[in-house]
């Protein structure tokens, strides 16, 4: 559990999270319509949830993963994000133009932490040739 004093949760809303376990995880996710509807319903049914995070200085994934935990939602498939995290390190490396062919071969929908590049062959959407 993440401790509230580590993050900057405004004093006037800290009590809202006092009995809630903050969760964290990747914020590179694809949400189903059902998951989005459940989160929106949570915000309607639990009026304390949004204000608890509105002015907090903590990672944005805390909001979503805490909501997932509260709603008992679990990931149901592999990530659709390509990233490269070298063994022994905690962070993804910046992808370069030279990585483009590897990224395309994966068939993933997203690539995380790219250097500024836009391969010429991508100026028109090429959804027909995606790797399967």
Phi and psi in degrees as GROMACS dihedral restraints (atoms count N, CA, C in turn):
[ dihedral_restraints ]
;  ai    aj    ak    al  type     phi  dphi    fc
    3     4     5     6     1   -83.1    20    10
    4     5     6     7     1   134.9    20    10
    6     7     8     9     1   -85.8    20    10
    7     8     9    10     1   134.9    20    10
    9    10    11    12     1   -61.6    20    10
   10    11    12    13     1   -31.6    20    10
   12    13    14    15     1   -70.7    20    10
   13    14    15    16     1   -18.7    20    10
   15    16    17    18     1   -71.2    20    10
   16    17    18    19     1   -31.3    20    10
   18    19    20    21     1  -107.8    20    10
   19    20    21    22     1   159.6    20    10
   21    22    23    24     1   -91.2    20    10
   22    23    24    25     1    90.4    20    10
   24    25    26    27     1  -100.1    20    10
   25    26    27    28     1   122.6    20    10
   27    28    29    30     1   -54.3    20    10
   28    29    30    31     1   140.8    20    10
   30    31    32    33     1   -54.8    20    10
   31    32    33    34     1   -37.9    20    10
   33    34    35    36     1   -71.5    20    10
   34    35    36    37     1   -13.6    20    10
   36    37    38    39     1  -118.5    20    10
   37    38    39    40     1    -5.6    20    10
   39    40    41    42     1   -57.0    20    10
   40    41    42    43     1   -36.7    20    10
   42    43    44    45     1   -63.2    20    10
   43    44    45    46     1   -24.3    20    10
   45    46    47    48     1   -67.4    20    10
   46    47    48    49     1   -28.3    20    10
   48    49    50    51     1  -101.5    20    10
   49    50    51    52     1     2.1    20    10
   51    52    53    54     1   -58.7    20    10
   52    53    54    55     1   -32.1    20    10
   54    55    56    57     1  -108.4    20    10
   55    56    57    58     1    11.4    20    10
   57    58    59    60     1  -110.8    20    10
   58    59    60    61     1   132.0    20    10
   60    61    62    63     1   -82.8    20    10
   61    62    63    64     1   116.6    20    10
   63    64    65    66     1   -71.1    20    10
   64    65    66    67     1   135.5    20    10
   66    67    68    69     1  -118.0    20    10
   67    68    69    70     1   156.0    20    10
   69    70    71    72     1  -141.2    20    10
   70    71    72    73     1   162.3    20    10
   72    73    74    75     1   175.0    20    10
   73    74    75    76     1  -170.3    20    10
   75    76    77    78     1   -64.1    20    10
   76    77    78    79     1   142.4    20    10
   78    79    80    81     1  -103.8    20    10
   79    80    81    82     1    15.4    20    10
   81    82    83    84     1   -96.7    20    10
   82    83    84    85     1    90.5    20    10
   84    85    86    87     1  -143.1    20    10
   85    86    87    88     1   160.4    20    10
   87    88    89    90     1  -116.3    20    10
   88    89    90    91     1   126.8    20    10
   90    91    92    93     1  -103.6    20    10
   91    92    93    94     1   135.9    20    10
   93    94    95    96     1   -73.7    20    10
   94    95    96    97     1   162.6    20    10
   96    97    98    99     1   -57.4    20    10
   97    98    99   100     1   -42.0    20    10
   99   100   101   102     1   -59.5    20    10
  100   101   102   103     1   -44.3    20    10
  102   103   104   105     1   -64.0    20    10
  103   104   105   106     1   -42.5    20    10
  105   106   107   108     1   -61.9    20    10
  106   107   108   109     1   -42.9    20    10
  108   109   110   111     1   -63.7    20    10
  109   110   111   112     1   -39.0    20    10
  111   112   113   114     1   -65.4    20    10
  112   113   114   115     1   -40.6    20    10
  114   115   116   117     1   -65.9    20    10
  115   116   117   118     1   -43.0    20    10
  117   118   119   120     1   -63.1    20    10
  118   119   120   121     1   -38.4    20    10
  120   121   122   123     1   -66.4    20    10
  121   122   123   124     1   -38.2    20    10
  123   124   125   126     1   -57.9    20    10
  124   125   126   127     1   -43.8    20    10
  126   127   128   129     1   -65.8    20    10
  127   128   129   130     1   -30.3    20    10
  129   130   131   132     1   -78.2    20    10
  130   131   132   133     1   -43.9    20    10
  132   133   134   135     1   -79.0    20    10
  133   134   135   136     1   -25.5    20    10
  135   136   137   138     1  -121.3    20    10
  136   137   138   139     1    80.2    20    10
  138   139   140   141     1   -61.7    20    10
  139   140   141   142     1   -12.2    20    10
  141   142   143   144     1   -80.2    20    10
  142   143   144   145     1   -21.7    20    10
  144   145   146   147     1   -64.8    20    10
  145   146   147   148     1   -53.0    20    10
  147   148   149   150     1   -62.0    20    10
  148   149   150   151     1   -50.7    20    10
  150   151   152   153     1   -58.4    20    10
  151   152   153   154     1   -27.5    20    10
  153   154   155   156     1   -63.6    20    10
  154   155   156   157     1   -27.1    20    10
  156   157   158   159     1  -110.3    20    10
  157   158   159   160     1   -13.0    20    10
  159   160   161   162     1   -53.7    20    10
  160   161   162   163     1   -45.1    20    10
  162   163   164   165     1  -114.0    20    10
  163   164   165   166     1    16.9    20    10
  165   166   167   168     1   -77.6    20    10
  166   167   168   169     1   141.9    20    10
  168   169   170   171     1  -102.9    20    10
  169   170   171   172     1    82.3    20    10
  171   172   173   174     1  -145.1    20    10
  172   173   174   175     1   164.2    20    10
  174   175   176   177     1   -57.1    20    10
  175   176   177   178     1   139.8    20    10
  177   178   179   180     1   -61.8    20    10
  178   179   180   181     1   -27.9    20    10
  180   181   182   183     1   -66.5    20    10
  181   182   183   184     1   -19.1    20    10
  183   184   185   186     1   -57.3    20    10
  184   185   186   187     1   -42.5    20    10
  186   187   188   189     1   -58.7    20    10
  187   188   189   190     1   -53.4    20    10
  189   190   191   192     1   -68.3    20    10
  190   191   192   193     1   -46.1    20    10
  192   193   194   195     1   -70.5    20    10
  193   194   195   196     1   -30.3    20    10
  195   196   197   198     1   -68.2    20    10
  196   197   198   199     1   -40.9    20    10
  198   199   200   201     1   -62.6    20    10
  199   200   201   202     1   -44.1    20    10
  201   202   203   204     1   -58.0    20    10
  202   203   204   205     1   -45.5    20    10
  204   205   206   207     1   -62.5    20    10
  205   206   207   208     1   -46.6    20    10
  207   208   209   210     1   -59.4    20    10
  208   209   210   211     1   -39.2    20    10
  210   211   212   213     1   -89.3    20    10
  211   212   213   214     1    -2.6    20    10
  213   214   215   216     1    60.0    20    10
  214   215   216   217     1    38.2    20    10
  216   217   218   219     1   -90.2    20    10
  217   218   219   220     1   138.9    20    10
  219   220   221   222     1  -128.8    20    10
  220   221   222   223     1   150.1    20    10
  222   223   224   225     1   -58.5    20    10
  223   224   225   226     1   143.0    20    10
  225   226   227   228     1  -122.7    20    10
  226   227   228   229     1    20.8    20    10
  228   229   230   231     1  -174.5    20    10
  229   230   231   232     1   175.7    20    10
  231   232   233   234     1   -71.9    20    10
  232   233   234   235     1   160.0    20    10
  234   235   236   237     1   -62.9    20    10
  235   236   237   238     1   144.4    20    10
  237   238   239   240     1  -101.5    20    10
  238   239   240   241     1    20.2    20    10
  240   241   242   243     1  -115.0    20    10
  241   242   243   244     1   126.2    20    10
  243   244   245   246     1   -84.9    20    10
  244   245   246   247     1   128.4    20    10
  246   247   248   249     1  -149.9    20    10
  247   248   249   250     1   159.8    20    10
  249   250   251   252     1  -124.5    20    10
  250   251   252   253     1   114.5    20    10
  252   253   254   255     1  -116.8    20    10
  253   254   255   256     1   106.1    20    10
  255   256   257   258     1   -59.7    20    10
  256   257   258   259     1   145.9    20    10
  258   259   260   261     1   -53.8    20    10
  259   260   261   262     1   138.6    20    10
  261   262   263   264     1    83.6    20    10
  262   263   264   265     1     1.7    20    10
  264   265   266   267     1  -120.4    20    10
  265   266   267   268     1   162.0    20    10
  267   268   269   270     1  -101.0    20    10
  268   269   270   271     1   -15.1    20    10
  270   271   272   273     1  -120.8    20    10
  271   272   273   274     1   151.4    20    10
  273   274   275   276     1   -70.7    20    10
  274   275   276   277     1   146.5    20    10
  276   277   278   279     1   -87.2    20    10
  277   278   279   280     1   156.6    20    10
  279   280   281   282     1   -70.7    20    10
  280   281   282   283     1   129.9    20    10
  282   283   284   285     1   -83.0    20    10
  283   284   285   286     1   143.7    20    10
  285   286   287   288     1  -112.5    20    10
  286   287   288   289     1   173.0    20    10
  288   289   290   291     1   -57.8    20    10
  289   290   291   292     1   -32.6    20    10
  291   292   293   294     1   -64.2    20    10
  292   293   294   295     1   -19.3    20    10
  294   295   296   297     1   -85.0    20    10
  295   296   297   298     1    -7.9    20    10
  297   298   299   300     1   -54.2    20    10
  298   299   300   301     1   -45.3    20    10
  300   301   302   303     1   -61.9    20    10
  301   302   303   304     1   -41.5    20    10
  303   304   305   306     1   -63.3    20    10
  304   305   306   307     1   -41.3    20    10
  306   307   308   309     1   -60.9    20    10
  307   308   309   310     1   -46.6    20    10
  309   310   311   312     1   -63.9    20    10
  310   311   312   313     1   -38.3    20    10
  312   313   314   315     1   -62.9    20    10
  313   314   315   316     1   -28.5    20    10
  315   316   317   318     1   -70.7    20    10
  316   317   318   319     1   -27.6    20    10
  318   319   320   321     1    78.4    20    10
  319   320   321   322     1     4.9    20    10
  321   322   323   324     1   -66.3    20    10
  322   323   324   325     1   154.0    20    10
  324   325   326   327     1   -82.8    20    10
  325   326   327   328     1   -23.8    20    10
  327   328   329   330     1  -133.3    20    10
  328   329   330   331     1   157.9    20    10
  330   331   332   333     1  -128.3    20    10
  331   332   333   334     1   132.3    20    10
  333   334   335   336     1   -98.6    20    10
  334   335   336   337     1   134.1    20    10
  336   337   338   339     1    65.3    20    10
  337   338   339   340     1    60.0    20    10
  339   340   341   342     1   -91.5    20    10
  340   341   342   343     1   145.6    20    10
  342   343   344   345     1   -70.2    20    10
  343   344   345   346     1   169.1    20    10
  345   346   347   348     1   -75.5    20    10
  346   347   348   349     1   108.2    20    10
  348   349   350   351     1  -158.9    20    10
  349   350   351   352     1   152.8    20    10
  351   352   353   354     1  -146.2    20    10
  352   353   354   355     1    93.6    20    10
  354   355   356   357     1   -53.1    20    10
  355   356   357   358     1   140.5    20    10
  357   358   359   360     1   -56.0    20    10
  358   359   360   361     1   -37.1    20    10
  360   361   362   363     1   -70.9    20    10
  361   362   363   364     1    -2.8    20    10
  363   364   365   366     1  -102.6    20    10
  364   365   366   367     1    10.3    20    10
  366   367   368   369     1   -66.3    20    10
  367   368   369   370     1   -22.6    20    10
  369   370   371   372     1  -117.4    20    10
  370   371   372   373     1   138.3    20    10
  372   373   374   375     1   -56.4    20    10
  373   374   375   376     1   136.8    20    10
  375   376   377   378     1  -125.4    20    10
  376   377   378   379     1    57.6    20    10
  378   379   380   381     1   -73.5    20    10
  379   380   381   382     1   -21.1    20    10
  381   382   383   384     1   -71.2    20    10
  382   383   384   385     1   -27.9    20    10
  384   385   386   387     1  -101.2    20    10
  385   386   387   388     1    16.2    20    10
  387   388   389   390     1   -63.7    20    10
  388   389   390   391     1   145.4    20    10
  390   391   392   393     1   -65.6    20    10
  391   392   393   394     1   146.7    20    10
